[in-house]
């Protein structure tokens, strides 16, 4: 078994500016489910949540990069979806939307755990990727 980690931090203002001023930014980074999920919450927390999801996707890529490179795969923002689980007290859950990466995850028994936190100015995320059996 191998364990890999990734961390990312982002300024909320950078994500807010990109969403408000870059045509298509939101749709190129976030899935429809993520957009619907985030836009349904209080407006004063919306950009922190977008920034948290952005940081989470970056952290996941960093944690998975070695395995992806070894298997000649690449990952983009829309290959990963992060939603809150109602069953797990709104804990973020990672869904892989890219079929090739999803197959790799099944074949190599890859598990991804994510933690996201934010304050008014910054969002941070950490990803842990476990590859193989214990």
Secondary structure by P-SEA (a helix, b strand, c coil): cbbbbbbbbbbaaaaaaaaacccccccccccaaaaaaaaaccccaaaaaaaaaaaaaaaaaaaaaaaaaaaccccccccbbbbbbccccccbbbbbccaaaaaaaaaabbbbbbbbbbcccbbbbbbbbbcccc
